[in-house]
Amino acid sequence: MNNNILLNFRPRKKLGQNFLTDRNIVFKILKEANITEQDLILEIGAGKGILTKGIIEKAGRVVVVEIDKILCLYLKNYLPITDKVKIIQTDFLKFNLDTVNCENPLKFKIIANLPYYITTPIILKLLKQRVWEEALLMVQKEVAQRILSSPGVKDYGRLSIIVGYYCDVKFISYVPPEVFSPRPVVSSAIIKLILRKKPLVYVKNEIFFFALVKVAFSKRRKTLINNLVTFHNLSLKKEMLCTILSRLNISSDIRGEKLSIEQFARLSNILVDFFPNYGLNTG
Ligand code: SAM
């Protein structure tokens, strides 16, 4: 019966269907997730359930979100479904995390071997709906490097800052393409995001802060000031920016990629006082 469901199944590249086949990696992920009866696990993109089975054995509650109809049907037949397991067929980007409803004393954790084509949108969504505590994610190696990067390093950018602002990030390990079927062209990495109780630094206006970071990295070869003068509708003047940077002991010819999250926050907190209503009309 189970095999029949997948009889004519062909993995779809456009859905990032590279399934894990190596039991050692599965054990590693489950071990790193440290799943107990006190955990509610949300798995994004369960595929053929290679991780899900182990998750169900250990967790108190399990919610699975998988976009593929056939795979959902297969999972419902193949997995030991009880009251504590829910399989939802939907696009995770349209899924409201608030509906997961994590009652005390369960700890809301996320586990996912993410589909490559929407890794960053999924991570940004998780950072917007911060109702979870930990996320153990398999992502492309390059995305992991961007997230884990520090100021002055090539990969450092918006993603490093947004993730670092909300989460403590741990690198777990690199994973070669051979452990997937079909084999992806890229290598992967496992990382753990632990949501901070409060963001890394104090920011007066997050909408302004993230807009500032975006502009600062808009042209990586330009200096921070030359990028900031293009800040949409704000008409920031070079002289004023030079004065503010010097107050912060930052050189006026610095590039955005050299600024730490703390420095971006301090700059943002000074600049936003000139635009107190910034972002107020944004939903
Ligand atoms: N967890 C399985 C494993 O490790 O073998 C499958 C991982 S595979 C890289 C990604 C899975 O995400 C696929 O099963 C795919 O169908 C599913 N997926 C792709 N886009 C999705 C979306 N927007 N929402 C939910 N699931 C999605």
Boltz pocket constraint, residues with backbone or C-beta under 6 A from the ligand:
constraints:
  - pocket:
      binder: B
      contacts: [[A, 15], [A, 16], [A, 17], [A, 18], [A, 19], [A, 20], [A, 21], [A, 44], [A, 45], [A, 46], [A, 47], [A, 48], [A, 49], [A, 50], [A, 51], [A, 65], [A, 66], [A, 67], [A, 68], [A, 71], [A, 90], [A, 91], [A, 92], [A, 93], [A, 112], [A, 113], [A, 114], [A, 115], [A, 116], [A, 118]]
      max_distance: 6.0
